[in-house]
Amino acid sequence: MTTIPNPAPGSSAPASAVAPDTGAGDDTAARDASEPTVKPGMIDQLRGLYADGREMIDAEIGFQKARMSAAGRQIRTMALLGVVGLILISCALIALVVGTMIALIPILGAWGAMGATVAGSLVLAALCFWLAAGRVGKVSALFAADPEAETTATAAEGHA
């Protein structure tokens, strides 16, 4: 594409008017291919970068939503199975107590069997609560602030 300069200062023809095609069709295709392509401006590049970033963020949010949905279904199933398991353990313990009572009736009588099973259950419950209370003390000791331990740890980090 050739441009014709403005013929006269007072003329109304535009300065960048295109010269008429003289008929060499193959020549124009070769010239169009050899001309450098125009790079997008800074604003266009920033808009494209923003659009690409936004698209990546939307895709990541969609992926995380799908992953959380799948994890939620698994957690719901795990919780349901855990509750059913706890109910079955409770039923098994009740059966154990009833079976122990039935087995002790010929030896201790009905009232003696009932008293023995209740006393045994209370002793086991007290033992469980006593062990749990010991664990609470250990956990609270983990979170207790020891000023001497903090100063020695800080001094050790300073020398390292």
RAJO-V835686 format. One record per helix or strand of 2 or more residues. SS is the DSSP state (helix for helix, strand for strand). FROM is the first residue (numbers start at 1). TO is the last residue. Records with the same first field share a line. If there is no record, write none. Layout:
SS=FROM-TO  FROM-TO
//
This chain:
strand=3-4  17-18
helix=25-34  42-143  147-159
//
